[in-house]
Amino acid sequence: MLSYVQCSLPLKFCAAISPSFYQEDPRKARTSSTFDMDKLKSTIKQFVRDWSEAGQPERESCYKPIIQEIQRLFPSDQYDVSKVSVLVPGAGLGRLAWEIARLGYACQGNEWSFFMLFSSNFVLNRCEEENALTLYPWIHQFSNNKKSSDQTRPIRFPDVNPQSLPLNTDFSMVAGDFMEVYSESECWDCVATCFFIDTANNVLEYVDTIWNILKPGGVWINLGPLLYHFESIANELSIELSYEDIRTAMIKYGFLFEVEKESMQTTYTENECSMLRYIYDCVFFVARKPSELQFNGQEDEKHQHNSPPAAKSSRREGSNRLT
Ligand SMILES: C[S@@+](CC[C@H](N)C(=O)[O-])C[C@H]1O[C@@H](n2cnc3c(N)ncnc32)[C@H](O)[C@@H]1O
């Protein structure tokens, strides 16, 4: 399966992805589970989305609106952007976080899937030459091919040199469950979630975590659908709130919606040649945790000290919009 990558990975790598890969005799590999194979197939497609020229239109529709908002809210002519901390939970193969870091922001991606983590480590730390490697991401798709060659067509990656970030860039990836890793309050100026919030068993726990970790005055930028990942999984808690209900809960927490668009059409790891293609009608919002929180009518002093980095000069009038 990993032979789709031209440089073959050592077998140990596979064992780390799935400990059940070996039987008692570690030299004898057994068939991978359907679960592992599905994860592998979606990870391979994620290479197209994040690190190929073919993924450029998808990145324009999903990542660009988020990046534009970060630049609008923390413009480099008014902020020392190296001091603006941005967290990208559920970072996948890391392209969104990498692009934010490339602009000079202090950016951290967080991811818990071993498939994504091993793959992002590979692309971010081991790939240098542009379009040097080849994948066949659609080889498993036997239906909806107009031409046989559509199924076997290659994709080259990475479309950029991932190692081309300036030396002093503050960019990191952290492995682990978002809610477990990020328990420290008021650390982040911005949390950027893309196709992430529906991965929760209970999306309100994500809202709670994001509220907690944002500095007062910090912003949460979100783009994505609500395709709840645990909806049909046996023995898993799954609370499938509508966007309307999430929004109500966020307002009760104290979030102020500054930008809101309820219809941003995007794709996700789309096979542009397929006869079956999905379009997500995504929600996009920018919601701010107010800088001065009121508790029982009294200002919370603690929050005064942890505000986002001061702008170099005053922010432009009317930069916040409600749509
Ligand atoms: C639908 S993918 C989106 C990936 C990327 N943000 C993008 O837009 O391409 C959701 C990602 O969130 C990760 N994820 C799900 N639950 C997570 C959690 N509790 N902590 C960290 N990452 C998580 C998944 O492994 C997956 O890579």
PDBQT file of the ligand as one rigid body, heavy atoms in Angstrom, charges set to zero:
ROOT
HETATM    1  C1  LIG A 401     -11.535  16.445   8.424  1.00  0.00    +0.000 C 
HETATM    2  S1  LIG A 401      -9.860  16.495   8.871  1.00  0.00    +0.000 S 
HETATM    3  C2  LIG A 401      -9.380  18.174   8.493  1.00  0.00    +0.000 C 
HETATM    4  C3  LIG A 401      -7.912  18.334   8.346  1.00  0.00    +0.000 C 
HETATM    5  C4  LIG A 401      -7.476  19.760   7.965  1.00  0.00    +0.000 C 
HETATM    6  N1  LIG A 401      -7.860  20.720   8.964  1.00  0.00    +0.000 N 
HETATM    7  C5  LIG A 401      -8.037  20.142   6.619  1.00  0.00    +0.000 C 
HETATM    8  O1  LIG A 401      -8.862  21.054   6.546  1.00  0.00    +0.000 OA
HETATM    9  O2  LIG A 401      -7.653  19.521   5.646  1.00  0.00    +0.000 OA
HETATM   10  C6  LIG A 401      -9.999  16.554  10.644  1.00  0.00    +0.000 C 
HETATM   11  C7  LIG A 401      -8.683  16.313  11.310  1.00  0.00    +0.000 C 
HETATM   12  O3  LIG A 401      -8.816  16.479  12.721  1.00  0.00    +0.000 OA
HETATM   13  C8  LIG A 401      -8.090  15.453  13.387  1.00  0.00    +0.000 C 
HETATM   14  N2  LIG A 401      -8.678  15.281  14.716  1.00  0.00    +0.000 N 
HETATM   15  C9  LIG A 401      -9.876  14.755  15.013  1.00  0.00    +0.000 A 
HETATM   16  N3  LIG A 401     -10.095  14.788  16.330  1.00  0.00    +0.000 NA
HETATM   17  C10 LIG A 401      -9.005  15.372  16.885  1.00  0.00    +0.000 A 
HETATM   18  C11 LIG A 401      -8.625  15.697  18.217  1.00  0.00    +0.000 A 
HETATM   19  N4  LIG A 401      -9.438  15.427  19.248  1.00  0.00    +0.000 N 
HETATM   20  N5  LIG A 401      -7.441  16.290  18.432  1.00  0.00    +0.000 NA
HETATM   21  C12 LIG A 401      -6.614  16.580  17.382  1.00  0.00    +0.000 A 
HETATM   22  N6  LIG A 401      -6.917  16.285  16.097  1.00  0.00    +0.000 NA
HETATM   23  C13 LIG A 401      -8.092  15.690  15.850  1.00  0.00    +0.000 A 
HETATM   24  C14 LIG A 401      -8.263  14.251  12.467  1.00  0.00    +0.000 C 
HETATM   25  O4  LIG A 401      -7.272  13.279  12.694  1.00  0.00    +0.000 OA
HETATM   26  C15 LIG A 401      -8.176  14.890  11.091  1.00  0.00    +0.000 C 
HETATM   27  O5  LIG A 401      -6.854  14.952  10.628  1.00  0.00    +0.000 OA
ENDROOT
TORSDOF 0
